[in-house]
Structures are given as structure tokens and as C-alpha cells.
Amino acid sequence: MSKRIEIRDLNIFYSKFHAVKDVNMVIQPRSVTAFIGSSGCGKSTVLRSLNRMHEVIPGAYCTGEVLLDGVDLYDKAVDPVRVRRQVGMVFQRPNPFPTMSIRENVLAGAKLNNARLSRTEADELVEKSLIGANLWNEVKNRLDRPGSGLSGGQQQRLCIARAIAVSPDVLLMDEPCSALDPISTLAIEDLIKELKETYTVVIVTHNMQQAARVSDQTAFFNLKEHGKPGELIEIGPTEKIFHNPDQQATEDYITGRFG
């Protein structure tokens, strides 16, 4: 299920604004890759390009290739809706559907994809997805209550359960812990380590300690000056990036000299 992503000469534009320039990288299956860098350097834009989510902004387009196991996600024959099913997204702030129960939230993606599930199949999918998000034991006796009634950390895990219920190959996470308290953050980090057993996981984070704790590979993005496109400065094993980076700019950012 987990798949390899290869990005070749990716340039991302918002109308005339060149947001990200010449990104080349490989993201290995069954691993966690962290995108780090200062605000505005393009890391979330690159993350969203991996499931064509940036295209929902009018005027957004890109050049280059994003290959998922050799298939270019930007090929004219590829359906963006199918891409977003294969490459799931968890956002910065937990966003369960407020009028839906916990159960309905988990099933929402499957229903959007026109999956016809019997009651038994639906029950099994809900349980499997909530177990996968480490939430089942906390909510199994209140599945018909609103998802918005959960704590922030539980809501974020509910959103992860919703994302994995459609059986994606890749899971993208855009600062998934930034709105959470330290205990909830730890629960999500533990979950990320488990999810990589099944999925290719890519996470954007401003938290250097988090990147060091959860990722196998780290990509550092930077902005040479305001108004210029963001660039990938270097990518490598997390241990190397944090302790022996090739670029001075990477070391300066990680040690807090800028950013």
C-alpha cells in the first residue's frame, strides 16, 4: 500500500508569483519525511502539491513532475479527486465535520468516494480506522456523539482516522500538532511512528525536536529573500541533517541562528 514519491524539477506558481523553485527529492515508502524551514519558504505549498490540494486556489499551477510509484500525478489523464484519495491530508487544526457523529466522520471519505458499505462493513471500517488512529478505546462507547465534542488531540486523531479510512497510500500532515497541548502532541507523534509501518508519511513542522523525534528523513527549505521563491536547500537522513548538514544555512536554522 505504501508508495515511493519522486519529485522532479517542481516549480509552483500562484498566478504570476513563483512560490517554489526547482525542487527535486525522493520520499521513500514506509518512512516519515519532515519538511522544515522558516515561515513562507514553501514547505506547506510543496506538501499540498503532493495531492494537488494547492490547485483549489485560483491561478495555482505547477511545472515538473510528482511521481507516485512512477505515475505522474499531474498527467492530464490523472483525476485529481483520485489523487486526493490515494494521498490523504491531515490539516493544522483538527477539522471534524461539526454536524456529524464520530462514526459519520470516519465514514465521510468513504461515502464521498461512493463506497457502498453494508452496516457490518461500515462498523468494521469505523473500528479498524479508529484503532489505526489509536482512538478506538476512548470513543467506542460514544460513536453516535458529535465528533466536535472530543478534545483537540482526540479530534486530530479522528481526522487521521477519517483520512486512513479510504486506504490511502500516502498520508500528508501539515503541522498536525501546532494547535495541541504537549500530551496530545506526544500521542500524535507516537501515532505517526506507527503509521509509517503502513503508509508513506510526510509532515510539515516548525518544531525541530518533533522533526528529530519522528522523522527518518528531513528536508530543509529556505527563502533567499522576501518575494523570491522558496527552495529546497538539502534533504537527507534526519540524524545527518541535525548533526552534520552539508549546508551552512541548514545548520544556522537548526541551531536557531535564524528562522
C-alpha positions in Angstrom: 0.0 0.0 0.0 2.8 2.4 0.9 4.4 4.1 -2.1 7.5 5.9 -3.2 7.3 9.6 -4.3 9.7 11.2 -6.7 9.6 14.9 -7.3 11.4 16.2 -10.4 12.1 19.9 -11.2 9.0 21.0 -9.4 8.1 24.7 -9.7 4.9 26.0 -8.1 3.2 29.3 -9.1 0.2 31.3 -7.8 -0.7 33.2 -11.0 2.5 35.3 -11.7 4.1 34.7 -8.2 6.8 32.0 -8.3 6.3 30.3 -4.9 8.7 27.4 -5.0 11.6 26.8 -7.3 13.3 23.6 -8.7 12.5 21.0 -6.1 14.0 17.5 -6.6 13.6 14.8 -4.0 12.7 11.2 -3.3 10.4 10.2 -0.5 10.8 6.6 0.5 7.8 4.3 1.3 7.1 3.3 4.8 9.0 6.2 6.3 8.4 9.6 7.7 9.8 12.6 5.9 9.8 16.0 7.7 9.7 19.3 5.9 11.3 22.1 8.0 12.1 25.8 7.3 11.0 29.3 8.2 7.5 30.6 7.5 6.9 31.4 3.9 9.6 29.2 2.5 7.2 26.9 0.6 7.2 23.7 2.6 3.4 23.6 3.0 3.0 24.5 -0.7 5.2 21.6 -1.7 3.3 19.3 0.7 -0.1 20.4 -0.8 1.3 19.8 -4.3 1.7 16.1 -3.5 -2.0 15.6 -3.6 -2.8 18.6 -5.9 -4.5 20.4 -2.9 -2.9 23.7 -3.8 -4.9 23.7 -7.0 -8.0 24.7 -5.1 -6.5 28.2 -5.0 -7.4 30.1 -8.2 -4.5 30.7 -10.5 -2.3 28.0 -8.9 -0.3 25.7 -11.2 3.0 23.9 -11.3 5.6 22.6 -13.7 7.7 19.5 -13.3 6.7 16.0 -12.2 5.4 14.4 -9.0 5.6 10.6 -9.5 3.8 8.2 -7.2 5.4 4.8 -8.0 6.3 6.1 -11.4 2.9 7.6 -12.3 2.9 11.4 -12.8 0.1 12.8 -10.6 -0.1 15.8 -12.9 -0.6 13.8 -16.1 -3.7 15.0 -18.0 -5.2 11.6 -17.7 -5.0 11.6 -13.9 -8.1 12.5 -12.0 -7.2 15.0 -9.1 -10.0 13.5 -7.0 -8.4 10.1 -7.3 -5.1 11.6 -6.3 -6.5 13.0 -3.1 -7.9 9.6 -2.3 -4.5 8.0 -2.7 -2.7 10.8 -0.9 -4.6 11.8 2.2 -4.2 15.1 4.1 -4.4 16.0 7.8 -4.5 19.7 8.4 -3.0 22.0 11.0 -6.2 22.5 13.0 -8.5 19.5 13.7 -11.5 19.8 11.4 -14.0 17.1 12.2 -17.4 17.8 10.4 -19.3 19.5 13.3 -22.7 18.2 12.5 -21.6 14.6 12.2 -21.1 11.9 14.8 -17.7 10.3 15.4 -18.9 7.3 13.3 -20.1 9.5 10.5 -16.9 11.5 10.5 -14.8 8.3 10.0 -17.1 7.2 7.1 -17.3 10.6 5.4 -14.5 10.0 3.0 -15.7 6.5 2.0 -19.2 7.9 1.3 -17.7 10.7 -0.7 -16.0 8.1 -2.8 -19.4 6.4 -3.4 -18.4 3.3 -1.4 -21.4 1.1 -0.9 -21.0 -0.4 2.6 -23.3 -2.8 4.5 -23.9 -1.9 8.1 -21.4 -4.7 9.1 -18.8 -3.4 6.6 -19.2 0.1 7.9 -18.9 -1.0 11.5 -15.7 -2.9 10.7 -14.2 0.1 8.8 -15.0 2.5 11.7 -13.4 0.2 14.2 -10.4 -0.5 12.1 -9.8 3.2 11.3 -10.2 4.3 14.9 -7.9 1.5 16.1 -5.4 2.7 13.4 -5.6 6.2 14.8 -5.2 5.0 18.5 -8.7 6.3 19.3 -11.0 3.3 19.5 -10.7 2.6 23.2 -11.5 6.2 24.0 -14.6 6.6 21.9 -16.0 3.1 21.2 -18.9 3.6 23.6 -19.9 7.0 22.2 -19.7 6.7 18.4 -23.0 8.4 17.8 -22.0 11.6 19.7 -20.7 14.6 17.8 -17.0 14.5 16.7 -16.7 18.2 17.7 -17.3 17.2 21.3 -13.9 15.5 21.6 -10.8 17.2 22.9 -8.4 18.8 20.5 -6.0 15.9 20.5 -8.8 13.4 20.0 -10.3 15.5 17.2 -7.0 15.4 15.4 -6.8 11.6 15.8 -10.4 11.4 14.5 -9.3 13.4 11.4 -6.4 10.9 11.0 -8.9 8.0 11.3 -11.1 9.7 8.6 -8.0 10.1 6.3 -6.9 6.4 6.6 -10.5 5.0 6.3 -10.2 5.4 2.5 -7.0 3.3 2.4 -4.6 6.0 1.0 -1.0 5.1 0.0 0.4 8.4 1.4 -0.5 10.5 4.4 0.4 14.2 4.4 0.3 16.1 7.7 0.5 19.9 7.7 1.7 20.9 11.2 -0.7 18.4 12.8 0.4 19.2 16.4 0.6 23.0 16.3 -2.8 23.5 17.9 -2.4 20.8 20.5 -1.1 20.6 24.1 2.1 18.6 24.9 0.4 15.4 26.0 -1.8 15.3 22.8 1.3 16.2 20.7 3.1 13.1 22.2 0.1 10.9 21.3 0.1 12.1 17.7 3.9 11.7 17.5 3.6 8.1 18.8 0.8 7.5 16.2 3.0 8.9 13.4 5.7 6.3 14.2 3.1 3.6 14.0 1.5 4.9 10.8 4.8 4.6 8.9 4.5 0.8 9.2 1.7 1.0 6.6 1.9 4.4 4.9 4.4 6.9 3.4 4.1 9.8 5.8 5.2 13.4 5.0 4.9 16.0 7.8 5.5 19.8 7.9 6.6 21.0 11.3 8.1 24.1 12.8 9.1 22.1 15.9 12.7 21.0 15.4 12.5 18.5 18.3 9.5 16.9 16.7 11.2 16.5 13.4 14.2 14.9 15.1 11.9 12.6 17.1 9.5 11.3 14.4 11.2 11.5 11.0 13.6 9.2 9.1 14.4 11.9 6.6 14.4 15.7 6.8 14.1 18.3 4.0 15.1 21.9 4.8 13.5 24.6 2.8 14.7 28.3 2.7 13.9 31.6 1.2 16.9 33.7 0.0 15.0 36.9 0.4 11.4 38.1 0.7 9.5 37.9 -2.6 11.8 35.2 -4.0 10.7 31.6 -4.5 11.3 29.1 -1.7 14.0 26.4 -2.4 14.9 23.0 -1.1 18.3 23.6 0.4 19.1 20.0 1.3 17.5 16.6 2.2 19.0 13.6 3.9 18.7 11.2 6.9 17.4 13.2 9.9 20.4 12.2 12.0 22.7 13.7 9.4 20.7 16.9 8.8 20.6 17.6 12.5 24.2 16.8 13.4 26.2 17.1 10.2 24.4 19.0 7.5 26.1 19.8 4.2 24.9 23.4 4.0 25.7 26.2 6.4 22.1 27.6 6.1 20.7 24.3 7.4 23.0 24.4 10.4 22.1 28.0 11.1 18.4 27.3 11.0 18.6 24.1 13.2 20.8 25.8 15.8 18.4 28.8 15.9 20.6 31.4 14.3 17.8 32.4 12.0 14.2 31.5 11.3 
